[in-house]
Amino acid sequence: MDTLLIDRHDGWLRLTLNRPAARNALNTELLGQLAAALMGAAVNSSCRAVLLCGAEGNFAAGADIGEIEHKTRAEGAADPRKAHWQTIRDFRKPLIAAVDGFALGGGFELALMADLVIAGETARFGLPETSLGLIPGAGGGQRLLSLVGRARASRMVLTGEIIDAATAEAWGIAAWRCEGSAIPEGEKLAAKLAARAPLALQAAKRALVDGDDDPKALTLERSLFEKLLDSADKTEGIAAFREKRKPEFRGQ
């Protein structure tokens, strides 16, 4: 089964994360395919916007826990996922995330890299990594901080709280909230953007992204994530998640 579905439309592209049995969790293969698809779209003059969504009712329920479970700090530092994430963030054309169901952990970090987020009525957003003895590793904490401020970002990151679509809209995470699925609204928006001046949209996006991202803060967040990969608490957190029990963290 293809883990990334690519649908070409007049002036825009729809990319569908397609691991429904895993709630579209972002394993390295899927993340690499997504990065490659965006690289292709970046140099395709007939593509002026990209819509990103998930298959069968979920956007992406985090990273693939199985890939993180035994990963060490050294492996984290050399992880090819870092290059994939950077490729996604460097995509210079408008990127829309149509979010239904879960957008958690890495899935939420992916949505936060989009320029515009549309929340369907079932959308749920969260960064629950601290429940596993980790922190967001792809810049999600910093981008959330920029969007919602320190109090709300701390609330989500430190407690692992998951918020609904109405809260995401009220806090400025989602640009729109809609009844039913977000995908039809996302398709309308992608078509609308595809009809606008492409050079102006790309220039506007670059100015907004460059003004928003703090390279030093993003690098620090990733470094702290990698350090936690060697912790006993990470091992306990993932074991507890798999065993459906409360973790016993010891600060080690």
N, C-alpha and C positions, 0 to 999 in steps of 0.2 A: 504494500500500500504506500502511495506517495504521501510523505509527511508534510509536504507543502503543495497546495493546489494553486495554480496560476491561471487566472481568467483575464483575457485581454478584452478591453472595451475601447470605444472610440475616445482616445485621448487619455485614458487612465487604465490602471491595472488593479485587479483585486488579488490579494495574496491571503490564502486561508490556511491557518495552522491546523494540521490534520492528524492529530493523535488523540482522537476522542476517547479511547479507552483509558488514557492517562490524563484526561481533561486538558489535552493539548499542552502538557508540560514541555518545557523547552530543553530538550536534550541537545548535546553538541551537534548532532547531525542536523536537526531541524534548524537550529540557530545558524549553522553554516549555510544551509540552503536558503534561508531568508536573506542572509547577507549577500549571497551570490545573486539572488533575484534582484535585490536593490541595486547592486553594482551594474547589472544589465539594464535596469530601468533608468539609471542615472545617465547612461550614454545613448539611450534610445530617444531620439527627438520626438517621436510620436507619443511618448508617454509623458504626461505633464503632471500627474498626481497618482498616488498609490493609496489604496484602501486596504487596511490590515484588519482581519477578523479571525475568529476561531470557529471550528466545525462543531456542530451538534450541541449548541447551547452554552459553550464556555469559550472565553477568550484564551487564557492560559493560566493554569493553576500552579504557577511557580516553575522553578528549575526541576530537573530530574534528580530526585533525592538519591537514587542509586549511584549517580555519577559523583555526588559530593561526599557520600558516606565514608569512603576510604581515601579521599583525596588529601594529600599533605600540603603543607605550606609551600614547599618547593615545587610541587606539581601545580599548585594554584598560580604561582608566579609565572610558570611557563604555559599556562592554559591557553589553548587556541581560541577559547570563547572570548577572551579579551579583544582579540582582533575582530571577531565577528561583531561584538557590541560596538566597537569603534566604527566599523563600516556602516552599521545601521544609523548611528548618530551623525555620521558624515554625509548621509544621503541629502542631497541639496534641493530636492523637489518636495512639495507638500506631502506629508504623510499623515493619514487619518487613521485613528484606531476606533473601530466600532466594537464596543465592549458589551457582551452579554455574559451572564454567569460570572464565573470566577476570573479575576485578574489579580493574582496573588504573587508575592515574591518577585521572581524574575519576570512573570507575566505582567505585573504592575509596572515594573521597571521598563519593560518594553513599551507599554502604553504611555508612560511618562516621556519616552523619546519621541512620540508622535507630536505633531504640531497642533492637532485638534483631536479631542477625545469626545466621542458620542457614547452616552451611557444608556443602554436599554433598561427596561424595568427590572430585569433580574440581575443587573450588574452588581458585583461586590468587589471592592478594592481593598487591598491590604498588603503590608510588609511584615509578615509574621516570623521573619528569620530569627529574631531573638528567642523565640520559642524552641528553636533548634540549637541554640548556643552559637548563633552566627549573627551577622548583620547584612544588610543589602550590599551586594558586591559589584553592581553595575551602575552605580551612581544614583540609585533610586532615592536614597536618603537625602542627598543634596538637592535633587530636582524637586522632591516633595517639599523640602524646606523652602525653596524658592517660590513655590506655588501657594502654600498654605500658611507659612510662617512657623516660627519655632514651637509655639505651644501645640498646635495641631500636629505638626510633624513628630514632635516628641511623643505625643499621645499615641500615634499610630505605630511608630518604630519601637518605642520602649515597651508598650503593652501588647503589641501585635494585634491591635483592634482592627476589625474588618468593618468597613463602612458601606452603606448602600448607595444607590444611584442618586437619590435626592440629596444626601449629604455631600457626595462627590461634586454635584452641581453647585450646591450652596457654598462649598469651600473653594471653588474655582479649579477643581481638577478636571471636571467634564465641562466642555464648552456648551454642550446640549444634553438634555435628557428627553427621552421619547417613550411613548407607550409601546409595548411590544418589543420586538427585536430592534437593535441599533443598526443592523446591516442595511435595510432599505434606505434609511436616512443617510447612512454613510455613502451609499451608491449615488444618491442625489447630490450630496456635497462634492464627491469626487468629480462628477460630471460638471458641476458648476465651476469648480476650480480649474478643470481642464480647459474651460472656455475663457479663462482670464489670461492676462499677459504673463507668459511663463518667465521671462527674464526678471520682471518686477517681483513675482512671487518668490523666485529663488533668492533675489537680493534681500527681500524682506525677511525671509527665513534665516538667511545667514546673519543678518544684523540682530535678529531676536535671539538666535541660539548662542552667538558669540557673546552677547550681552548677558545671557542667563547663566552659562556654565562657567564655573570657577575651576580652572585646571588643577590648582593646588588642592582644593577641597576634594575634588573627584579622585585625585591620586591618593590622598590620605585615606579616604573611605575604602578604596580597593586594597591598600596595604594592610589596613586593620582587618578586613575580611580574610585576607590570606593568612595573617597571623593566627586567627581563630581556627583555621582548618586543623591545626595541630593540637587543639585543646581537648581535654577529656570531656569538657562540657558539651562540645559539639558531638562527640561520640555518644554521650548519654542522651542528648536531645533528639538525635535521629533514631536511636534505639527506642526511646519512649514513644516517638511518633509512630514507628512501625508496630509497636506492641500496644498502641492505643492506651497508654497510661500517662500519668503525670510524671514529668522528669524530675530527677533529684540532682540539681546543679550544686557543685562544690567549689566553684571558682578556680578550677584547675585546668 
